[in-house]
Amino acid sequence: MQNPKVSILIPFKNTAHFLSDCLDSILNQTYNNWEVLAIDDSSDDTSHELVSTYAKKDSRINVFSNEGSGIIPALRTAYAKSTGDFITRMDSDDIMKLDRLKTMVQSLQIHGKGHVAVGQVQYFSDRGISNGYERYETWLNNLTATGSNYDEIYKECVIPSPCWMVYREDFDNCDGFGPNRYPEDYDLTFRFYEHHLKIIPCEKILHLWRDYDSRTSRTHEHYAQNYFLDIKLHYFLKLHYDSNRPLVIWGAGFKGKTIAKQLLEKSIDFTWLCDNPNKIGKKIYDQPMVHFETLKTLDRPQSIVTVANESAQEEIRNYFSSLGQLPMTDFFFFC
């Protein structure tokens, strides 16, 4: 396929301060065969007028009003109006590096269908980037450099929402923006994984990710921790859980308790491990907490680890290894 068209889907709401930077970065791309489908999700600032001004100057930019309410309906509206061979998403407050589209298109052309083109990301902010975001950026980029993103898919979203590209056919096969499940980018990442789309490694920073206090992922309830846990457990039970094997939860913090509660609601039995002597022997939700050495007595267990401390995670990982257990088969880190 020579010079394929790229459809860039951009939901926006009240981002007038940032939209010019976003659209200019698209106009400046070294790859020119693209279309923008910008969808206004009920903005009450000057965002719609600003994008309309760009659309009048360049026919590749199209602006519409959301046919529903919220990001997922906006993305569906954008996709329904798209005509491109390749599909990608962009956030209205971010910036593309100059060769982002070209790099991704070439990657997909080389590797063919059944692949996801991704890129490394870099956070930027007027106030500086927190240590947490710096660590997430480093972790994510290390995975992207080797294309091993799926190896840690249960920890965090391993494909950033504004920095992927796929063939239209592959996108449709994964049910695109069909599900009403937030965070929508994390859900889509799991469906790429479920449908065996392979990650194309990338060692280049292709996307500049803006951080600020009112960013949707910081403020909207759909991006709260419990929504991430819901998605993790949903896909674990769908893709990895073997009901013929004993299920284990390791850790009794917020995440461990949330998962335990959901499993009880689904009538799924589990063993609850911890290494806190103050909790061992006690019950939470009428479930006894037992010492982690109990793992040795179980026949081919599958373990969900909800311990957040990194040094403790390393110790737990070494313990699994000593038992001959394998990641993403026998144990799954949920944080």
Secondary structure, DSSP 8 states (H G I E B T S, - for coil): --S--EEEEEEESS-HHHHHHHHHHHHT-S---EEEEEEE-S--SSHHHHHHHHHHH-TTEEEEE-SSSSHHHHHHHHHHT---SEEEE--TT-EE-TTHHHHHHHHHHHH-SSEEEE-EEEEE-TT---HHHHHHHHHHHHHHHHT-GGGGTTTS-SS-TTSEEEEHHHHHHTTTT-S--SSHHHHHHHHHHHTT-EEE---SEEEEEE--TT-HHHH-GGGSHHHHHHHHHHHHHHHT--TTS-EEEE--SHHHHHHHHHHHHTT---EEEE--TTTTT-EETTEEEEEGGGGGGSSS-EEEE----HHHHHHHHHHHHHTT--BTTTEEE--
